[in-house]
């Protein structure tokens, strides 16, 4: 028998970025909020204590901050004709665990969104006609516009303490020649902090990109260029380019995280409670199945606890949100054969390509320094900034040098033809470790009829519940786009005049490889939209079927972006919170009539 | 959906209370915070004001008393009884209080404020039934009559604070708070062998608030006008920021003062903080040859060039410079400056050695909720390395602190 806790106004599942933002917004509205985080308490101290945190073996190799997949993992297969097997070693993606979630170990690249990517299907149909989008590509519009989200992007950047250079502010050109991005949409205010300084490799990229006619800009980074105090009174230290960003707790308080930027303010209010080590099993529904009554979770002592609440926020990682909806019976599960149903639909990812350039010893790139969000990028081939017509694929890609720090174990990379061990390897490592530049094309990834999420019929987690099953593979459009981007980025690499180049792109017929890290930017499965037949959530991230359940996160993206997702995740969460505060609380019920 | 209501002041009195009485109780709550009564009268993890906190004295451990309105506490105290204890140092039983209770300072609290404090403790504090604990002081030192003798010799006459004629009313208000309820001298004024504070007010000489011997591993530093180790380099505004938030643009609270900020100072009104700051800034330097800090860039230039030959320089680069920087300026409001910081230049280096060994956490306050933790280095650095880096900090960037020895560090390791 579950122990039943006292009812609260709102219960939040997961305490990463979306959980923390919702907790802050809802406590500001006067609600009594409980956040349930399945992992342990984590904070800058003691988890980011210097110098113990500067430990590649513990963090990157042994994956200290990531999800413990001995208790719960996902099964993966390439198509409906395959049998899915459990993912026993994290590789392609690294979901977080514990207080702060992936927001504690992320890098800090903090973009907005290219406006056309919010209306992907409409935009492509308008510009390229009804037949340009492949038949099995299921891209959709988000149902919300950049103009509507702009104030929330702006506020999120102020909360995160984001460093960057605006191109235009309220229509006034301010960023020319200063590192602004000419393709960036208009902003209502400047970034709260000026751009971080650029590493030498980023400067080489900038010069080479300019030489081949592209328009380089400074990456917007949630690593601080100086000390900062955010609107909640939370303070950040300055980033010192230590090179231990992605996968680590930042010891300088300079990488934005729920722990540094929001939790200190929440600790000051009596109507908020954070319960770590609380693993939510399901959302409980009333007999009508149209209203949630709370959640059931397992606490640190292994006891089953029921937490009743008027409002349920699913703020877990993308695929955990989808799995919780499926386990709880919220929304109709997606069927790839009929194309009907919505939960699990439009599971999308990122489409990466990398080029490494190796130099002589007179080019000192000092790869051991770096910051996760820092770098120089070009958007000439992102979104729809070029004519896709002749190329026959959908999607775009920013390209950049994002020198985040090459650590001693994983950071060694040698030119092609170097032996993988022995004295020749040692010699090459000594020769090239600080004389190389790595650049990425961070491609958008589209959604397809056959890439989806459902519950695995065979494998179960430590609590006896079905694992989530990913059915996913690269499609022809993905390979086409990837090869195009490699060609365009190759021009930049060549313009740097390196001694050697290595290209890591996708080959024709290549399948999804779970062992090789891509990004942790998983999208979709509980997507937002304008029609309950094709989306699980309305434009306010509210479940169409269960009005008191809201599901913020990249699970709401109908397809993947060219940019990193966190900026849009944060803005959408503030947008959703505003709708809850100003509309839902006054009159609980569907905010959009189906 | 039900709105969440935060009660600002719960009333525990059984009878109905008039508006005037409510105001008096609120005023008393504010004054109790100014006096930081909760700090000593609450055991670790115990109920507020129920007493039981163990306090080390040179003659043994004593325990603070229950001051809640329960019969085990102040339940049957009349105003006269309350006043006798707080301002005169005599308990209802007639025995003299240990001077751990700073009644010599409280002697200058006004009658009106005493009435407010009484109203608060009788009506605004939750009664807790918790019997007082006897001291662990062995006989004959446990006899109380010498305390009475001490009181006759050292405690001032009870008289509300009288501002000197023509005094700035803001400074007078500051003096009233600092010398009275705030009992700042209890820690910040040196004590004589007989344990009385060497001065109880600014008028009693430069010993007042000139810094103490180490207490629980920390120095309560001088609050006088000296630049080297007092508040000479601090502006009034920085002091107000520091007391309200535990941090200023160049400094951060640590050690015993953290609790004072958290439990007391952050609740003070802007006017009272300004008064305290202006009063403290009116205290002249002890050292007649006091000079402002002169920044010396030699050390920073050597470190920029990679020259770490000076003892302690390499340890500083590896352990300290990421936050406090090679130029010793730190980062505004986040990581304190070491260059010119009076805390690192005190004659006794206990505080600096202690924080290097054990680290420290800047506490959260209502208006500055972020905590910053300086890691501990005791596990990582030898006594000699700590002594080297502490000496390096005390002597670099124009700082004038004397070097320390490995033995000083060994003495402080727990």
Interface residues (C-beta under 8 A of the other chain):
Chain A: X9 X30 X31 X32 X44 X45 X46 X49 X50 X51 X226 X227 X229 X232 X233 X234 X235 X236 X237 X238 X240 X242 X251 X252 X253 X260 X264 X265 X267 X268 X270 X271 X310 X311 X585 X588
Chain B: X1 X2 X3 X4 X6 X319 X322 X323 X331 X332 X333 X334 X335 X361 X364 X366 X367 X368 X369 X370 X371 X372 X373 X375 X380
